[in-house]
Amino acid sequence: MDKYYIPRYLDEPMKIAFMTLDEGVSLVVPLLLGLFLFNAPIIGIVIGATLVITLKTIKGEEGHYFIFHAAYWHLPSLIKFRSTPPSNMREILG
């Protein structure tokens, strides 16, 4: 038995069952909202499945962190990196 775990891919995202974390959240949140608030779990499942398919399509075409990078550029008050300046800061020196 190996003492150390070596991941197959270094930048592989965290997964829950067979989905990444963002896909799982986009499936579960509409399901729970449909179930508890509107008493319509089937509509929640349909909306959640549509969101998951859309996310997989976007991530498959553009790359894994495309949504995060798009949010960094278009929503600078929400997404902040430690090592880079905010995206709305156009002039760093001068």
Summary of the structure (lengths in Angstrom):
residues: 94
radius of gyration: 18.1
end to end distance: 58.0
largest distance: 58.0
contacts: 184
relative contact order: 0.08
helix: 50%
strand: 4%
